Amino acid sequence: MSWFVALFARLALLVVWLSTALVNRAFHGGWLLPLLGILLLPITTLTYVLVSALAGSVTGWGWLWVVLAFLLDLAANSAPARSATRARSTRAGSPSQPGSEREMKKAG
């Protein structure tokens, strides 16, 4: 589900960037930060552009929305690592797990 949210944010940001001047206004005509935003933090970048478009600039309470979007980006980016860790921890007899049965037989 998190990949869908990130994909939607990337597509939405790309459409906004290509069809309006909002991204250019939010980033003062620069192209590097929006490009990095599409690749690394799409929800945060999209939120920054929207808050900047609605309020004129990102100040005060606008930063709250950007920080919340950043936390959502972190959660979306950490979901695959979390599921891999969970799968690794549930794997039976994994030698990488300290205290696993195989490791305890070797020691004892």
N, C-alpha and C positions, 0 to 999 in steps of 0.2 A: 504494500500500500504506500509506503514511503517513497518508493521509486516513482509511483504515479504522480504524487504531489510534486516531487522535484521536476519531473518531466513536464508537467503542466506549467509550473512556474517558469521553466526555461523557454517553453514555447510562447507563453504569454509575454514574457520579457522581450523575446525576439520580435514578436509581432508589434509590440508597443514601440520598440526601438526603430523598426523599419517603417512604420506607418505614421508615427507622430514625432514631434521634437521634444517630448517629455524627458527622454533619457539624456539627450544632449543638454537640456536645461538643467537637469538634476546634477549632472557631472561636469557642467561648464564646458561642454564641447569635447571632452576627452573621450577616447575610445578604449583605452586600456583597462580602466576600472570596470566599466560595464561588461567588457569581454571576460575579465576574470570573475565577475559576479555571475555571469551565465554559467561558467564552468564550475565554480567552487561553491558559491552561496546564492543560488538563484532566488530563493524566497526572500532573503534579506535584501537583495538588490531590487527586486520587484517592489517590496514594501517601501524601500527608500525612495524609489521613483514616484510611487503613488502618494506618499506623505509629502514629498517635495512638490508635487503637482497640486495637491489640495491646499497646502498651507503656504506655498510660496518658497519655503525653505524648511529644513528639518531642525526644529528647535523645541526646547521644552518637552511637552508631552509627546511630541512626534517621535522623539528618541525611544520612548517606551515601546511603540509599535515596532521600531527597527530592532530593538533588543529582543522582543518576543519572537520576531521572525528569525533572528539569529539563533535563538534557542531551538526553534523548530527546525532550522537547517541542521544544527548539530544533532538533533534527535534523528532526523532523516538520514544523515550521513553515518551515524553510529549504529543504525539498525542492522545492517549486514554483519558487522563485527560482533554485535551482541548475539545474533542468532548463530553465528559460527562458534562462538565461545560456548553457548548453551549446547550445541550439538556435540562439541568436543567433550564437554563435561558429562554428557549422558552416554557417551560411547563406552561400552563395557570392555574392561581389560586394556584400556589405553595406557601405554607405557609412559606417556607424558604426564599422567596424573600422579602426583605424589600420594602414596598410600593406597595405590591400586593393588589388587590381589596378586598380580604377577610380580610386582615390585616387592611385595611383602614376602612372597615365597622365596625370592632370590636372597633376601636379607636373612630369612629364618631358616 
